[in-house]
Amino acid sequence: MTPLSGTPLLHRKIDLCFRHFDTDDSGSIDREDLLTLGAQLLSRFGEPATSPKGTALMDGMSRFWEALVRVADQDGDGRLSPEEYRACMTGAFVDSPEGFDTSFRPLADAVCALLDTDGDGEVDEKEFAAWQEVFRTAPEDRAAAFQKLDIDSNGKLSVDELLAAIRQYYVSPDADAAGNWLYGSVA
């Protein structure tokens, strides 16, 4: 285990995301969980699965699942345990930060495009909160996360700022990184 992959902060962040993806609360993640999460996001934002944004999101979910299962499904059962997920995410993003761009960035781009409902290149607090609701982030954490990520306090997150925060969340071992607040406090 590298010093980076062994930090308790990174483990907490990865474990929190496992709970987001385990949409049926079964204790494991499978392809259906990711597709369900994608469908929930589309529904929450009123976006048809056949629209360009809908297609990009669902393709991103499918590709992300394929990348995960290919490297993490140790027992070949088509499901990822919390341990398999942590090992995969650590290896793909933490120990190899460039893995974020190849494995996760297309999905992050699709999520940000979906959140930017009016196409102005920004995500307001209402759009952010709707995303966080689907991810089952506590209401009080949604508001705190938005405020921490809104570094210039203009009431909006640019899509670039949000993508940077997503990257920080999954890659940065820095306890003070603003991106750590993406889903609320990880302290």
N, C-alpha and C positions, 0 to 999 in steps of 0.2 A: 504494500500500500504506500502510495506516495504521500508526502506531507500534505499536499493539496487535497487529495481524495479522502484523507482521513479526518478532515476537520469536522467537528460537530455541527457547525453552522451549515456547511454544504449538505450534510446528511439530513438535517432538519428541513432544508429547502426541498431536497429531492423527495423526502418522505411526504411532505405536504402535497406536492404535485401528484404523487401516487394516489392520494385520496381524491384529488380532482378527477383523475382519469378513471378511477374505479367507480363508474356511475351506478352500478348495481350493488355496491357495497359487499361484494362477494369475498373480498380479501385478495383478489388477483385481478389483473387487467388482461382483457382479450380484445380482439379486433372489434367486436360488437360494442365494447365500452367506448372506444374512440369514435366509432361511427355514431353512437348514441349522443355523445358529447357534441359532436359536430351538428347533428340534427337539432339538439336543444339550442345551440347557439343560433342556428338559422331560424328556428321558430321564434326565439326571443327577439330577434331583429327583423322578423317578417320578411326574410330573404328566401326566395325559392331555391331549392337544391339545384335547379337547372339553370339558374342565372350565372353569369360569369363569376360573381363573388361566391355563390353557393358551390359551384363546381370547383373553384380553387380551394375552398375550405375543405370540402369532402375529399378531394384528391390529396390535399396536404395531410389530412388525418390518415388516409390509407397508406400513403408513402411513409409517414412517420411510424405507423404500426409495423409496416414491413421492415423498416430499418431496425426497429426495436427487437422484433421477434427473431430476426436473422442473427443478431449478435447476442441476445440475452436469454433466449428460451433454452436454458441448459438441459432440461429434461424432455424437450420436444412435444410438450402437451398443448401448445398453442395458447398458453396463458403465461403471464409473468407474475411471479410472486413478488412481494416487496423486496426481498433480497436480490432477485434477478434484476428487477427494475433499478434498484440503487446501483448495482454493479455496472449495468449498462449505461445509465446516465452519467455515472462517474467516469467511466472509460471513454464515452463518446464526447462529453462536453467539458468535464473538469480536467482530466488528464490530457485531453486533446482539444483545446478550445476551438480549433478550426473545424472540428466535427459539428459544432453548432451551426455553422454556415451551410454545411452540406446536408445535415440530417434534420435540423429543426427550423432553420430560417424560412424555408418556403411556407411552413405552417404558420409561423409567427407573422409573416407578411400577409397571409390570407386572413388571419384573425384581425390584424390591424386594419385591413381594407374593409372588413365587415363592420368593425366598430365605427369607422369613419362614415357614418350613414349619409352625410351630406356631401362627401367628397371634397371637403375643404382642406384635407391634409392634417386635420386635428381631431382629437377625441376629447369630448367634454366630459364633465363628471357624471352626467346621466348615462352616457354611452359606456363609460368605464364601469359604472356601478352595475349596469345590465349584464356586462360580460362577467363581472365578479359574482353576480348572483347565480349565473349558470354554473360557475366553478365552485359554488357553495362557500364562498368567502363570507365570513360573518359581516353583517351590515356595518357595525362600528369599525371593522377593519377596512372595509371598502373606502370609506371616507378618509380614514387615516392614510391609506395607501395612496389615494389620489393626491392628497395634500403633500405627502413626502416626495412624490414623483414630479409634482408641478413645481419644479425648482424656481422658475421665474414668477410664480404666483399669478399667472395671467388667467387662471381658470380653465386652461386647456393643456392637453399634452399633444405635441406634434407627433405624427406617426413615427418620425425618426427618433424622438425622445422615448417613445413607448418601446420601440424595437431595441433601443439601447438598454432600457430598463429590463426587458425580457432577457437580453443577453447577459446582463450583469447578474440577474437572479440565478440563472443556470450555470454561470461560469465563475463569477467572482468570489474569492474567499475573504474579501474585505468586509469586515463586519459593519463598516460605516457606509458602504455603497448604497445609494438611494434605491437602486434596483431591488435590494433585499426586501423592500416594502411592497413589492408587486402584489402580494396576496395578504397584506397585513404584516404584523410583527412576527418575526421568526426567532425572537429572543427567548 
